[in-house]
Amino acid sequence: MKHELIVFEGNDIRRTLHNNEWHFSVIDIVQTLSESKNARRYWSDLKIKIKEEEGFDELYEKIVQLKLEAPDGKMRETDCANAETLFRIIQSIPSKKAEPFKRWLAKVGYERVQEIENPELAQQRMRELYKAKGYSDAWIEKRIRGIAIRDELTDEWKNRGVKDGREYAILTAEISKATFGVTPSEYKELKGLQRENLRDHMTDLELIFTMLGEASTKEIAQNTDAQGFNKNQIAAKEGGKIAGDARKQLEIKSGKKVVTGENYLAQKQAKQIENKD
């Protein structure tokens, strides 16, 4: 399942693909529009209001519980809805942001339709987004290639009987631990991240070794015909070890650590300042 964090006027909104359609976190959208200090309470009260005044039951049937990454890095179930259902919810939230948000929501929903018809548009939009944030073309190509490798690995897991969600997270942690010596949650803590995507804050080398670990895991799973969670956990450890051994050799030869608390943009900015001096 594909997960993304998108931004509306500086507010993070989580979304995920469900039945080939974008579903958005209702809580994130309520927080954005209502600016409430307790979005969950606001949403709870709003559900009661809609049910009493306008009949909520039919609408609520269209809301689904999907797992999204919480601020603590864990995948938790939360109310999600597609664009059509969200338009209905937005009508009940008094906010000056409502109309601009509707236009934005319509745009990101339509983009998904375009991407289904022409998958290359998704990569093009991704490149433009990273470029606008200051990433180099070389970093962007690694990041996009890394996404493709990750998708290939999760497809392999799915075909081999690994369950989406918790089991994927455990296997990913095994690869990371063997590759870098830390789990993804420990890695995020090292870099001072919370809800941000860890891989978006990786340096070139970190991305390269992430790809090596995941690509090696997929190859091992295929070559050993690993079936089920336990066998794929072994493959994950072995695939991660291949990348981990390569990382250690590089660190010995270069005298520099690959795993750091820095991220690509911070390194780039530091070099720009250094060159000016």
ABEGO torsion letter per residue (X at the ends): XBBBBBBBGGBBBBBBBBGGBBBBBAAAAAAAAAGBABAAAAAAAAAAAAAAAAGAAAAAAABBBBBBBBAAGBBBBBBBBBAAAAAAAAAABBBAAAAAAAAAAAAAAAAAAAAAABAAAAAAAAAAAAAAAGBBAAAAAAAAAAAAAAAAAAAAAAAAGBBBEAAAAAAAAAAAAAAAGBBAAAAAAAAGBBABBAAAABBAAAAAAAAAAAAAAAAAAAAAGBBEAAAAAAAAAAAAAAAAAAAAAAAAAAGBBABBABBAAAAAAAAAAAAAX
